[in-house]
Amino acid sequence: MLTPERHRLILDLLKQQEIVKIQELTDITNSSESTIRRDLIQLEQSKFLKRVHGGAARLQGKLSEPSIIEKSSKNLQEKMEIAEFAASFVEDGDCIYLDAGTTVYQMIPYLIQKEIVVVTNGLHYLDSLLEHGIKTYLVGGEIKYKTKAMIGRGALISLENYRFDKCFMGVNGIHITYGYTTPDPEEALIKQTAIRLSREAYVLADQSKFNEISFAKIVDLNEATILTSKTEADILKSFETETSIKVVTQ
C-alpha cells in the first residue's frame, strides 16, 4: 500500500474513533509496525493527529472544554498515579496552590498526613479538603459553571494576597512551541498568576495532553515541571529539551 493511501486510512479511522492503536493500523494497512510509526510521525508533524502511548489520537478543537464529569472519567487510573506522584513533592510546612483540574483533585487523599496549607480556586475541592482536615483558603471571584473554577477579577485580586512554595496545575494542552494552554483566557490568567506566585510549579498531565494546543496560552514550557506517566519515549525526549519532566515510577 502506498504512503498516501495509508495516511488516508489512518485519518479516516480517526474520524470514526478518538484513538487508534498501532496494532489496529498494522492490521488494516497490512504494514509493519515501524512503517506505521513513521506514518504517525509524519502526520503529527503535519498537524493531522498526535501520537500517544501505543497509537495516535484525534486532535481536539482549540475551544473544546469537557465538563468536570466528562474529564473525571477519562484516563482515571493514569490521573490517580500522577496525583499520588505529585503529592510526594509536597513537604511539611508547605503552602501550596491546587488548581481546579481533575488530575490535581486526585492529590487530596495523599496530602492527609502532611502539615500544609492549601489555597485553591476549585470550588468542588472544598468538601474533600475539609473532610481530610486540610487547612484551606478559597480564592474569591466568579464561579465558572463548566469547571467549577473561581475566575475573573475577584479571583485574581484574591490570589495576589498569597505566596506559594509550590503550585500544582492542570492544563488542556502541552506543545513544544506553544507551551501550556487552556480553552478559557480567564482561567489561563489565573493559572499564569499562580505559577508566578510560586517558588516551584508543577503541571500534572496524562498522555492525552501532549501535542495538544488550546486557545489561551498559560506560560512557556520551561516555567513548570511536567509530572506524567506512560508516554511514548520519543515524545518525552522532544519535550525534555525544553523543560524538566518527571515520570511516575511504579
N, C-alpha and C positions, 0 to 999 in steps of 0.2 A: 504493500500500500504506500502511495506517495505521501510525502510530508503534508502537503495542503489538505489531503483527504483525512489524514489522522487528526490534524488540527480542527477541521470542521466537525468531525465526530466527537472530539473531546468537548468542544464548545456547545454542540447540540445537547450532549448529555448533561452538561452543567446548567443548561436552561431548564431541564426537567427535574434536576435534584441539586440541592445546595452543595453537596460534597461528593466527589467521585474518588474511588480508591485506585491505586496504581494497578493492582491485580485485575480489577474490573476493566481497566483500559487496555491492558495487555491482551485480555481475552477478546474484547470487542474488535481490536485492530489487528490481532494476530501478530503482535510485535513484541520485542524483548523489553524487559524492564528498563534497561539502560536507554533504549530508544525513547520510551515514554517519558523518562526523567528528562531527557534533553528537550523533548517537546514541551513539557511543562515549564522548563526554564525559559524557553523562547517565548511562550505565551505569557508568562508572568512579566518578562521584560517588555513585552508589547502592551502590558496593562489589560490583558483579557481575563486573567484569573490570578489567584495567589496560591502558592504551594503551602500545604500543611503536612503534618506528620502522616506519611503513608499515602498521600494523594494530592488533590487540589480542591479548592473551594471557589464558589462564585463570589465575586466582589460585591460588597454591599453599597447601596446608594449613599452619597455623602450626607444626606439629611436623615437617613434611616436611623431610627432610635426605638428599639424594642422596649416594652414596658418592663417593670421590675419582675413581674410574674414570668414573662417570656424569657428574660435574661437569667433568672434564678434557676430555671430548669435546664439550661444548656451547659454542657461540659461541667456538671456539678462536681463529679469526683475530682476532676482536674483543679477546679476552683478551690476545693477544700484542701487539697495537697499544697497548693500555692499559699493559701491563707495560713495554714499551720507553719509553713516555712517562713512566711513573713513575720509571724508572731515571735519567732526565735530571735529576731533582730531587736525586739523591744526589751529594754532593761529596766530594773527597778529604779525609780526616780525620774523616769522619762515623762515629759509632757508630749503627747502625740496627737496628730490630726488624722482622723479617719474620714476619708472622702466617701460620698454616698454611692458607692459601687457595690455590686452584688458579690464580687470576689472579696473585697475588703470586709464586707459584712461577716463573712465566714471566719474572720480572725477572732471575733469576740470571745468565743468559748476558750480560746487558747491564751487569753490575756488574764484569766481569773486570778491566778496566783501572783500577779505582778503588782507592785506598788506604783501605780501610774495615774496620770490624769489624762482624760480624753476630751478633745474638742472635736465636734463633728457637725456637718451640715446635713446629715442623713436623718431625717425625721423618723424613719422606720427603724432606726438603730436603737431608739431610746429604751424601749421595753427590755430588749436583750441586755443592754449595758447596765441598766438599773437592777434587773434581776440577778445579774452576776456581781453586783456590788462594786461596780467600777465608777469612780468619781467622774462625772460627765458634765460638759458645758455644750449647749446647743447654740450655734450662731443664729441670729435673727434673720428676717427677710421674708421674701415671697416663697410660698410653697409651690414647687413645680409638681403638678399632678402626676405626670408620667413616671418620674424617677423618685418622687418624694424627697427631692433635694431642696434645701434652702438656697435661694439665689437672689440676685438683684442688689440694689444699692445698700439696702439694710444689711444683707449678709456680708457684703464687702466691708462696711464700716465696723460691724461686729467682729469680723475676722481680724482686722487690723489691731485689735486690742491684745492679741496673743502672739507669743513666740514659741516655736516648737523645736524639740530635739529631733523629731522625725515625723514625716508625713507619709501616708500610705494612700496611693491614688489608684483609681480605676480610669481606663481610657477606652475609646472605641477603636482607635487606630494607632498603629506604630509603623512609621515609614522611615526608611533610611534618609530620604531627602526632606520630607515634610514634618518630621518629628512626631510628637504626641498630639492627637486630635480627638475632637468630640463633636457631635452634631450641633450643640447649642452654644453660641458665643458667650451667653451669660454664665453657663456652667464652666466654660473654658476659662473665663476670667477668675472665677472662684478657685479653680484648681491651680491656675497660674500664681495667684496670690498666696495660697497655702504653701506652695513649693518655695516661693521667695522668702517666706517667713520661717522656713525650716532649715535646720543645720544639715539634715540628710533627707533626701527624697527617694521614695521607692514607688515604682509603678508595678502593680500586680496584673499580669496578663497571661491568659491561656493562649494556645497556638492560633486561635481564630483571629487574634488582634494584629498579628504580624502582617505587614504589607497591605494593611487597610488604611484608607485615608478618609477622614470625616471632614465636615465643613469648616470647623473652627480650630485653629491651632492653639495648643496649650503652651508648650515650650519645646526647645530643641532636645534631641535625644540625650545629649551629654549632661543635661540638668537633672537627671534622675537615674537611679539604678533600676534595671528591669529584673523582676523576680518572675520566673516562669517555670514550666515543667517541660515535658517531652515536646521537642520541636525538631524538625529536620536540621542536621548538623550544619549544612552549608548555609541555611537561612540564618542560624545563630551566628555563624562566623562572619557574615557580612555586617551584622549589627554590632558585633564586638569591636569593630574598628572605630565605632562612633561613641560607644558608652559601655559601662560595666553591666554584664549580665550574670545573674546567679541562677543556677538551675536546681530545682528540687532534687535532692538525692534520697532515694528510698532504700 
